[in-house]
């Protein structure tokens, strides 16, 4: 249908804002597992992301759904899919990605999250608690810019003192954001920006937060400097 409307072949850019699938899952096992798997498999995600990335996302989505059912006492679980993201909503008890990774006896969910971070660097997983909902987003870095436009845990920054201070205040105020995305205001960063960021994190005592620095273009030396002076933050390459 979209191809007919455009009058040409559909590209990834065309699909970025198009909803590919949305379903509210019946919270019963094994029906829930089957529904989550089929929703992702029958969308265009395997074609757009690649089979391995789509499978990794599916495994994690299933584990999060099972946790919502068995541990979180959720009454609903929703999967929303676009070309660049899979968003999981449930109304269960608060359960962050950190909880998933470190829970006593953690097994399937922790391994699914670990495997995405280890074997799929082109995928980014984030969590926010909003209006009594757990919201987990699995996104591809191929269109991270589009995903971050309306992501509630994204803040722009550059090296000027007032800009870095504003970013730190955002991190502190938005405690519901397990992951905060720092997006360079002007598209990239310079060395001075990284030193300013490192100083601000120390000054504002920002500890124990998952802060992801989005670097759309950068050199190997820039990445190494970031790891050297700000080892506590993650680098997301787009």
C-alpha positions in Angstrom: 0.0 0.0 0.0 2.8 2.4 0.9 4.6 1.5 -2.3 1.4 2.3 -4.3 1.0 5.7 -2.5 4.7 6.6 -3.2 4.7 5.3 -6.8 8.2 3.8 -6.2 10.0 1.2 -4.2 9.9 1.7 -0.5 13.1 2.6 1.3 14.1 2.4 5.0 13.7 6.2 5.2 10.1 5.8 4.0 9.3 3.3 6.7 10.9 5.1 9.7 7.7 6.8 10.8 5.3 4.1 9.6 3.6 1.8 12.3 4.4 -1.7 11.2 2.4 -3.5 13.9 0.7 -3.0 17.3 -0.9 -5.6 19.4 -2.1 -5.9 23.0 -0.9 -9.3 24.2 -3.1 -11.8 26.1 -1.2 -12.4 29.3 -1.3 -16.2 29.3 1.6 -18.5 28.8 2.3 -20.0 26.2 -0.1 -17.9 24.2 1.7 -14.7 25.1 5.1 -16.0 23.9 3.6 -17.1 20.6 1.8 -13.7 20.1 5.0 -11.7 20.8 7.1 -13.9 18.5 4.5 -13.8 15.7 4.0 -10.0 15.9 7.7 -9.4 15.5 8.3 -12.1 12.9 5.4 -11.0 10.7 6.3 -7.4 10.8 9.0 -6.0 8.5 11.6 -6.0 11.3 13.5 -9.1 10.1 13.8 -7.6 6.7 14.8 -4.1 7.9 17.0 -5.0 10.8 18.3 -8.4 9.6 17.3 -11.8 11.0 19.9 -12.0 13.8 18.9 -8.6 15.2 15.2 -9.3 14.9 15.6 -12.6 16.7 17.6 -10.9 19.5 14.9 -8.4 19.9 12.2 -11.1 19.9 14.0 -13.1 22.6 14.3 -10.0 24.8 10.6 -9.0 24.2 9.4 -12.5 25.2 11.5 -12.5 28.4 10.2 -9.0 29.4 6.6 -10.1 28.6 7.1 -13.3 30.8 8.5 -11.2 33.6 5.6 -8.8 33.4 3.2 -11.7 33.7 4.9 -13.9 36.3 6.6 -11.3 38.5 5.1 -7.9 37.8 1.4 -8.8 38.1 0.7 -7.0 34.9 -2.8 -6.9 33.4 -1.8 -5.9 29.9 1.3 -6.0 27.7 1.5 -4.1 24.4 3.9 -4.4 21.6 4.2 -1.4 19.1 6.5 -1.7 16.1 8.0 0.8 13.7 10.8 0.4 11.3 13.3 1.8 13.8 11.9 0.5 17.1 10.0 -2.1 19.1 8.3 -0.5 22.2 7.0 -2.8 25.0 4.5 -1.4 27.5 3.2 -3.2 30.6 1.3 -2.0 33.7 3.1 -4.3 36.1 5.3 -3.4 39.0 8.3 -1.3 38.2 11.0 -3.6 36.8 14.0 -1.9 35.1 16.6 -3.3 32.8 19.0 -3.1 35.8 16.6 -5.2 37.8 16.4 -7.6 34.9 20.2 -8.0 34.7 20.8 -8.3 38.5 17.7 -10.0 39.9 18.4 -12.9 42.2 18.4 -16.1 40.1 18.4 -14.0 36.9 18.6 -16.3 33.9 16.7 -15.9 30.6 16.0 -12.2 30.7 19.4 -11.3 31.8 21.0 -13.5 29.1 18.7 -12.0 26.4 19.7 -8.5 27.4 23.4 -9.4 27.7 23.4 -11.0 24.2 21.8 -7.9 22.6 24.5 -5.7 24.2 27.3 -8.1 23.3 26.4 -9.3 19.8 24.2 -6.6 18.4 25.9 -3.2 18.8 23.5 -1.8 16.3 20.6 -2.2 18.8 20.0 0.0 21.8 17.7 -0.9 24.7 16.3 1.7 27.1 13.7 1.8 29.9 11.5 4.5 31.4 8.8 4.3 34.0 5.9 6.6 32.9 2.4 6.9 34.2 2.6 3.6 36.1 3.8 1.8 33.0 7.1 0.0 32.3 8.2 1.1 28.8 11.1 -0.7 27.2 12.4 0.4 23.8 14.5 -1.7 21.5 15.8 0.5 18.7 18.2 0.3 15.8 21.0 2.8 15.5 20.3 3.1 11.8 17.5 5.5 12.7 18.3 6.5 16.2 17.9 10.2 15.4 14.2 9.6 14.5 13.6 7.5 17.7 15.2 10.1 19.9 13.0 13.0 18.6 10.1 12.0 20.9 12.0 9.9 23.4 11.3 11.4 26.9 14.8 10.6 28.2 16.8 12.6 25.6 18.6 15.9 26.2 20.8 18.0 24.0 24.1 19.2 25.2 27.3 20.9 24.1 30.4 22.1 26.0 29.3 25.5 27.2 28.9 25.5 31.0 25.2 26.4 31.0 24.4 23.7 28.4 26.3 21.0 30.3 24.7 22.1 33.6 21.2 22.0 32.1 21.9 18.5 30.9 23.0 17.4 34.3 19.9 18.9 35.9 17.8 16.9 33.4 19.5 13.7 34.4 18.9 14.4 38.1 15.3 15.5 37.7 14.2 12.7 35.4 14.9 9.8 37.8 12.2 7.8 36.0 14.7 7.5 33.1 17.0 4.5 33.6 18.8 5.5 30.4 19.4 9.1 29.5 20.5 9.9 26.0 22.9 12.8 25.6 22.6 14.1 22.0 25.1 16.7 20.7 23.2 19.9 20.0 25.2 20.6 16.8 25.5 17.0 15.5 29.0 16.2 16.8 31.3 16.8 19.7 34.8 18.2 20.1 37.4 17.3 22.7 36.5 20.3 24.9 32.9 19.1 25.0 34.0 15.7 26.5 36.2 17.4 29.1 33.3 19.7 30.1 31.0 16.7 30.3 33.5 14.7 32.5 33.9 17.6 34.9 30.1 18.2 35.1 29.4 14.5 35.9 31.9 14.7 38.7 30.7 18.1 40.0 27.0 17.1 40.0 27.8 13.7 41.5 26.0 11.8 38.8 26.6 8.2 39.7 24.9 4.9 39.0 22.9 6.2 36.0 23.0 4.7 32.5 24.0 7.7 30.4 24.4 7.1 26.7 26.4 9.5 24.6 25.1 9.5 21.0 28.0 10.1 18.5 26.7 10.3 14.9 30.2 10.8 13.6 33.6 10.7 15.3 37.1 9.5 15.1 38.7 6.5 16.9 40.7 9.0 18.9 37.5 10.8 20.0 36.0 7.5 21.2 39.2 6.5 23.1 39.3 9.9 24.9 35.7 9.4 25.9 36.4 6.0 27.3 39.5 7.4 29.1 38.0 10.4 30.9 34.3 9.3 31.1 34.4 5.5 31.6 31.0 5.5 33.3 29.0 6.4 30.2 28.1 4.4 27.1 28.9 5.4 23.6 26.3 4.8 21.0 27.6 5.0 17.4 25.1 6.0 14.7 
